[in-house]
Amino acid sequence: MARLRSVDDKMPFMEHLGELRGRILWALGSVLVGLVIAVPFAEKIVDYLARPVKKTPGPGTPLTQALDAALTGPAPTPAQLHAVLEAWRHQIGGNTLVFVSLTEAFWVQMKVALIVGVFIATPGILWQVWRFVAPGLHAHEKKYAAPFVIVGSLLFAAGGAFSLFVVTPYAIAFMLSYARPGLQPMISIATYIDFLLKFTLAFGAIFELPLAISLLARMGVVTARMLAKNRKYAILGAFIAGAVLTPTPDMFNQTLMAGPLIILYEIGIVCARIFGRRPAPVATAEP
């Protein structure tokens, strides 16, 4: 089967770099479009991302004081229950986020808009990745372009959602649990948003593992047998990555990161077995 570019017509090195540069520029253009789309919603997105901190009662605040008063004694009085409900309704007991420079709040919104723009631009970015690697594939393998872009975009979004809704809420609650009367959290909005965005992007990239393995297997770089043989090292690496990247020292949050890595690696093995390049049949000599 003929390739898109024959063996004797290999792309020169400088032309290869030019092609890479062009694909990167197109990908950056996609991100720019996503950024423009996300900017009008950046403020609401920041407010939503801040909810886990703002809804966590701080120590020594009206809400926690009302709870302490209501829970002290045989039974809470109606007045004590009313005080708890009022404090909760007004979110008086929540922590607050601060900004410590004039431009910090503005740049936080721009950073959030940029990351949201990356998620919006994921199909365009993956399309440029496909266009870059396509010359190394057979002509009949072009049919995988649409599944590559669609599945990759969904995996990236799933990784970001897993981070925002599963991993980081537990991490935030754990770290804020160290607050106590006399030790109040004063969290910078830039530090907090950087924390969230770092893990959102990291998990988005991690969830692309099955897709990356499928592509490498299709190009003949890895095989399902090779991946299965090195499974124990992958599991060890997943827990090391969980210990290094997780912001909390507890085993639960480390497992929250290592678990998906292991599952995604196993899915990658299955994908490599399905989509991996088949060895060419050995020609037999004519008698």
C-alpha positions in Angstrom: 0.0 0.0 0.0 1.4 3.4 -1.0 2.2 5.9 1.6 1.3 9.6 1.5 5.0 10.3 1.0 7.2 7.6 -0.4 10.3 6.4 1.3 12.4 7.9 -1.5 10.6 11.2 -1.2 11.3 11.9 2.5 10.7 15.4 3.7 14.0 17.3 4.1 14.9 18.3 7.7 14.4 22.1 7.1 11.1 21.5 5.3 10.1 19.3 8.3 10.8 22.1 10.7 8.8 24.5 8.5 5.9 22.1 8.5 6.1 21.9 12.3 6.2 25.7 12.6 3.2 26.1 10.4 1.2 23.5 12.4 2.1 25.3 15.6 1.0 28.6 14.2 -2.4 27.2 13.1 -2.8 25.6 16.6 -2.0 28.9 18.3 -4.6 30.6 16.0 -7.2 28.1 17.2 -6.3 29.0 20.8 -6.6 32.7 20.0 -10.1 32.1 18.6 -11.0 30.1 21.8 -9.7 32.9 23.9 -11.8 35.5 22.2 -14.9 33.3 22.7 -14.1 32.7 26.4 -13.2 36.3 27.4 -16.9 37.5 27.9 -17.5 34.5 30.3 -14.3 34.7 32.2 -15.7 36.6 35.2 -18.5 34.1 35.7 -16.1 31.2 35.3 -13.8 32.6 38.0 -16.7 33.0 40.3 -17.7 29.4 39.7 -14.2 28.1 40.3 -14.0 30.0 43.6 -17.1 28.3 45.0 -15.2 25.4 46.7 -13.3 27.9 48.8 -16.1 30.4 49.4 -18.5 27.7 50.5 -16.1 26.1 53.0 -16.8 27.5 56.5 -13.8 29.2 58.0 -12.9 28.8 61.7 -14.2 31.5 64.1 -16.7 32.9 61.6 -20.4 33.5 62.3 -21.4 30.3 60.6 -19.0 28.1 62.6 -19.8 30.0 65.8 -23.5 29.4 65.2 -22.9 25.7 64.5 -20.8 25.4 67.7 -23.5 27.0 69.8 -26.3 24.9 68.2 -24.3 21.6 68.7 -23.3 22.4 72.3 -25.9 21.1 74.7 -28.6 18.5 74.6 -30.7 20.0 71.8 -30.4 23.2 69.7 -33.0 25.9 70.4 -35.1 27.4 67.6 -33.1 30.6 67.9 -29.8 28.8 67.5 -31.1 26.9 64.4 -32.4 30.2 62.9 -28.9 31.7 63.4 -27.3 28.8 61.6 -29.7 29.0 58.7 -29.2 32.8 58.4 -25.4 32.5 58.5 -25.5 29.7 55.9 -28.0 31.6 53.7 -25.7 34.6 53.5 -22.6 32.5 53.3 -21.1 34.5 56.1 -19.0 31.6 57.2 -17.2 31.1 53.9 -13.6 31.9 53.2 -12.8 34.8 50.9 -10.3 35.2 48.1 -8.1 38.3 47.9 -5.9 39.9 45.3 -2.7 41.6 46.4 -1.8 43.7 43.4 -3.8 46.1 41.2 -3.6 43.9 38.1 -3.9 40.5 39.7 -7.7 40.1 39.3 -7.5 41.2 35.7 -4.8 38.8 34.7 -6.5 35.9 36.6 -9.5 36.4 34.3 -7.3 36.5 31.3 -5.5 33.4 32.3 -8.8 31.6 32.9 -10.1 32.7 29.5 -6.8 31.4 27.9 -7.2 28.0 29.5 -10.9 27.8 28.6 -9.8 28.8 25.1 -7.4 25.9 25.0 -10.3 23.5 25.8 -12.4 25.2 23.1 -9.6 24.9 20.6 -8.8 21.3 21.4 -10.3 20.0 18.1 -8.3 22.4 16.1 -5.1 21.6 17.9 -5.6 17.9 17.5 -6.4 18.4 13.8 -3.0 20.1 13.4 -1.3 17.2 15.2 -2.9 14.8 12.8 -1.9 16.8 9.8 1.7 16.8 11.1 1.9 13.0 11.6 -0.3 12.0 8.6 2.7 11.9 6.1 4.1 9.0 8.2 0.9 6.9 7.9 -0.5 4.8 5.1 -3.1 6.3 2.7 -5.9 4.1 4.0 -5.2 5.3 7.6 -6.5 8.7 6.8 -10.0 7.5 7.8 -8.9 7.7 11.5 -8.6 11.5 11.3 -12.2 12.3 12.5 -12.1 9.7 15.4 -8.7 11.0 16.5 -10.0 14.6 16.8 -13.3 13.7 18.3 -12.1 11.1 20.8 -9.1 13.3 21.7 -11.3 16.3 22.4 -13.6 14.3 24.6 -10.8 12.7 26.5 -9.2 16.2 27.2 -12.5 17.6 28.4 -13.1 14.5 30.6 -9.7 14.9 32.2 -10.3 18.5 33.0 -13.8 17.7 34.4 -12.3 14.9 36.5 -9.8 17.3 38.0 -12.3 20.0 38.7 -15.1 17.9 40.1 -13.3 15.0 41.8 -9.6 15.6 42.6 -9.3 19.3 43.5 -12.4 19.6 45.7 -11.0 16.9 48.0 -7.6 18.5 47.9 -9.0 22.0 48.8 -11.1 20.6 51.6 -8.1 18.8 53.0 -5.9 21.8 53.0 -8.5 24.2 54.4 -9.1 21.7 57.2 -5.9 23.0 58.8 -7.5 26.4 59.5 -8.5 27.1 63.1 -9.2 30.1 65.3 -6.1 32.2 65.2 -5.0 30.7 61.9 -7.2 32.1 59.2 -6.7 31.3 55.5 -6.0 34.3 53.3 -5.9 32.9 49.8 -4.7 34.9 46.8 -7.0 34.5 43.8 -4.0 34.1 41.5 -2.5 31.3 43.7 -5.8 29.5 43.9 -6.7 29.8 40.2 -3.1 28.7 39.2 -3.6 25.7 41.5 -6.9 24.7 39.8 -5.7 25.4 36.2 -2.5 23.5 36.6 -4.3 20.3 37.7 -7.0 20.8 35.1 -4.5 21.0 32.3 -2.4 18.1 33.7 -5.4 15.8 33.9 -6.6 16.8 30.5 -3.2 15.8 29.1 -3.1 12.6 31.2 -6.4 11.5 29.8 -5.0 11.7 26.3 -2.8 8.6 27.1 -4.9 6.0 25.3 -5.0 8.2 22.2 -1.2 8.8 22.3 -0.6 5.1 22.7 -2.9 4.2 19.8 -1.1 6.7 17.6 2.3 5.4 18.6 1.1 1.8 18.1 -0.2 2.7 14.6 3.1 4.2 13.7 4.9 1.0 14.9 6.7 2.7 17.8 5.1 0.6 20.5 3.2 -2.7 20.7 0.6 -4.1 23.0 3.0 -6.8 24.1 5.7 -4.3 24.9 3.2 -2.2 27.0 1.9 -5.3 28.8 5.4 -6.5 29.6 6.2 -3.1 31.2 2.9 -2.8 33.1 4.5 -3.1 36.6 6.8 -0.1 35.8 3.8 1.9 34.6 1.9 1.2 37.8 5.0 2.2 39.9 5.4 5.4 37.8 1.7 6.2 38.2 2.0 6.2 42.0 5.2 8.1 41.9 3.5 10.7 39.7 0.6 10.8 42.1 2.9 11.4 45.1 4.8 14.1 43.3 1.9 16.0 41.6 -0.8 15.6 44.3 -0.7 18.7 46.6 -1.7 16.7 49.7 0.2 14.0 51.4 -2.7 11.7 52.1 -2.9 8.4 50.2 -6.5 9.0 49.1 -5.7 12.0 46.9 -2.6 10.2 45.6 -4.7 7.2 44.6 -7.2 9.6 42.9 -4.4 10.6 40.5 -2.6 7.2 40.2 -5.9 5.2 39.7 -6.9 7.0 36.4 -3.3 6.7 35.1 -3.3 3.0 35.6 -6.8 2.6 34.1 -5.8 4.7 31.1 -2.7 2.7 30.6 -4.7 -0.5 30.5 -7.1 1.1 28.0 -4.0 2.1 26.0 -2.9 -1.5 25.8 -6.3 -2.6 24.5 -6.2 0.2 21.9 -2.6 -0.7 20.9 -3.9 -4.3 20.4 -6.7 -3.1 18.2 -5.1 -0.3 16.2 -1.5 -1.4 16.3 0.4 -1.9 13.0 0.3 -5.5 11.9 3.6 -7.1 11.0 4.1 -7.5 7.2 3.6 -11.1 6.1 6.9 -13.0 5.4 7.3 -13.7 1.7 7.9 -17.3 0.9 10.3 -18.3 -1.9 8.8 -20.0 -4.9 9.8 -23.7 -5.2 
